[in-house]
Amino acid sequence: MASSTDSCTLPDTSRVYTPFALRACARLPVPGHGHALTSAERKLAR
């Protein structure tokens, strides 16, 4: 997990992402990054 969290619109203090947060993050592509979630995070988002 390099800088995948940096491209998400989630608080830096939130290290444990809930499935809801991951799902919301996956649906909001960041300009210049797109969907930058890792495969592991995508599995958790389901």
C-alpha positions as a Markdown table, in Angstrom:
| # | Residue | x | y | z |
|---|---|---|---|---|
| 1 | Met | 0.0 | 0.0 | 0.0 |
| 2 | Ala | 2.0 | 2.9 | -1.3 |
| 3 | Ser | 0.1 | 6.1 | -1.7 |
| 4 | Ser | -3.3 | 4.6 | -2.4 |
| 5 | Thr | -4.8 | 6.3 | 0.6 |
| 6 | Asp | -3.5 | 9.7 | -0.6 |
| 7 | Ser | -5.7 | 9.6 | -3.6 |
| 8 | Cys | -8.8 | 8.9 | -1.5 |
| 9 | Thr | -10.9 | 11.7 | 0.1 |
| 10 | Leu | -10.6 | 10.1 | 3.5 |
| 11 | Pro | -9.1 | 11.6 | 6.7 |
| 12 | Asp | -5.4 | 10.8 | 7.2 |
| 13 | Thr | -6.2 | 9.8 | 10.8 |
| 14 | Ser | -8.6 | 7.1 | 9.6 |
| 15 | Arg | -6.3 | 4.1 | 9.2 |
| 16 | Val | -9.0 | 1.5 | 9.5 |
| 17 | Tyr | -11.3 | 2.0 | 6.6 |
| 18 | Thr | -14.8 | 0.7 | 6.8 |
| 19 | Pro | -16.4 | -1.0 | 3.8 |
| 20 | Phe | -18.7 | 2.0 | 3.4 |
| 21 | Ala | -15.7 | 4.4 | 3.4 |
| 22 | Leu | -13.9 | 2.2 | 0.9 |
| 23 | Arg | -17.0 | 2.0 | -1.3 |
| 24 | Ala | -17.5 | 5.7 | -1.2 |
| 25 | Cys | -13.8 | 6.3 | -2.0 |
| 26 | Ala | -13.9 | 3.9 | -4.9 |
| 27 | Arg | -16.9 | 5.7 | -6.4 |
| 28 | Leu | -15.1 | 9.1 | -6.3 |
| 29 | Pro | -12.2 | 9.1 | -8.7 |
| 30 | Val | -9.6 | 11.7 | -7.8 |
| 31 | Pro | -8.5 | 14.0 | -10.6 |
| 32 | Gly | -5.2 | 12.8 | -12.0 |
| 33 | His | -5.4 | 9.5 | -10.1 |
| 34 | Gly | -8.6 | 7.9 | -11.1 |
| 35 | His | -9.4 | 4.7 | -9.1 |
| 36 | Ala | -6.3 | 4.2 | -7.2 |
| 37 | Leu | -7.5 | 1.5 | -4.8 |
| 38 | Thr | -5.4 | -1.6 | -4.4 |
| 39 | Ser | -6.9 | -5.0 | -5.3 |
| 40 | Ala | -7.0 | -5.8 | -1.6 |
| 41 | Glu | -9.0 | -2.6 | -0.9 |
| 42 | Arg | -11.4 | -3.4 | -3.7 |
| 43 | Lys | -12.1 | -6.8 | -2.2 |
| 44 | Leu | -12.8 | -5.2 | 1.1 |
| 45 | Ala | -15.1 | -2.7 | -0.6 |
| 46 | Arg | -17.3 | -5.5 | -1.8 |
